[in-house]
Amino acid sequence: RIRLSYAWKELWNGLMTVARFLAAHDTVLLQCGNIFDLASQIVNLFNLFITYGDTFLPSPTSYDELYYEMIRMHQVFESVYAMALRHTGTSNTHHASASRLVGYLGNIRSITGHFIPKVDSCSSTRQASLEYEQIMEIIRSNYGSLTLKLQDNLDYYEKYLEKPLEKGFLTQLVRAMVAEVRQNITLSSLEQHSVLQEFSSIS
C-alpha cells in the first residue's frame, strides 16, 4: 500500500463546492450540457475514497475526516440527489444519466443517514452542539453497524486528455460562474485596480 500525503480535506471541500453549484444552478447549466455526467464524476470520486480510501489515505484519521466532511456537508449531497430525481422521468433529455447519478449517491446517503441520527441524538442528550472530536468519536464507534454496497468500475479510469471532451461545457460553466459573481459583488475603483494588477502578474 502507498500512503499519499496530501491536503485531502481541501480537495473534498472543493468537489462539494462544485457539486453545490451544479445543484443550485441546474436549470441554467443544463442549457450548456449534461451536468449529470460531471456530478457523477464528483460523486464517484467520493465513492472511490469510501471504498479504497483506507488503502491510500495517510492515516485512519484521514478516513474518519472524510466521513466527517460528508456528514457536515450532507445537504450538498441531498441537493444533488433532489436535482437528479427531478430529471429521472423518461420525458427528460438526460433521464438516463440522472438515474445513474441517483444510484451513485447510494453509499453517501447511507453514510449520512447512518451517522447523522446518532450525532443528533447525542447532541440532544447533551443539550448542546457537539465538538469536532466528539463527532469523530461517534464516527469511529459506529463503523461496524454501517452497511455499504460495492460500487462497480471505481478502478476504471479514462485516459488523460490534454483537451478533454468536457472543455466546451467547462468553459460555459466558468463563464456562468463569472457572470454570477459580477452580479453579486460591487468593487470600488481602487479594488478593481488591485484585482486587475493581481491578474496581470499571473504568468
Stockholm file with secondary structure:
# STOCKHOLM 1.0

chainA/1-203         RIRLSYAWKELWNGLMTVARFLAAHDTVLLQCGNIFDLASQIVNLFNLFITYGDTFLPSPTSYDELYYEMIRMHQVFESVYAMALRHTGTSNTHHASASRLVGYLGNIRSITGHFIPKVDSCSSTRQASLEYEQIMEIIRSNYGSLTLKLQDNLDYYEKYLEKPLEKGFLTQLVRAMVAEVRQNITLSSLEQHSVLQEFSSIS
#=GR chainA/1-203 SS CCCCCSCHHHHHHHHHHHHHHHHHTHHHHTTTSCHHHHHHHHHHHHHHHHHHHHHHSSSHHHHHHHHHHHHHTHHHHHHHHHHHHHTCSTTSTTHHHHHHHHHHTHHHHHHHHHHHHHHHHHHHHHTSCCCHHHHHHHHHHTSTTCCCCCCTTTTCCCCCCSSCTTHHHHHHHHHHHHHHHHHHCCCCHHHHHHHHHHHHTCC
#=GC SS_cons         CCCCCSCHHHHHHHHHHHHHHHHHTHHHHTTTSCHHHHHHHHHHHHHHHHHHHHHHSSSHHHHHHHHHHHHHTHHHHHHHHHHHHHTCSTTSTTHHHHHHHHHHTHHHHHHHHHHHHHHHHHHHHHTSCCCHHHHHHHHHHTSTTCCCCCCTTTTCCCCCCSSCTTHHHHHHHHHHHHHHHHHHCCCCHHHHHHHHHHHHTCC
//
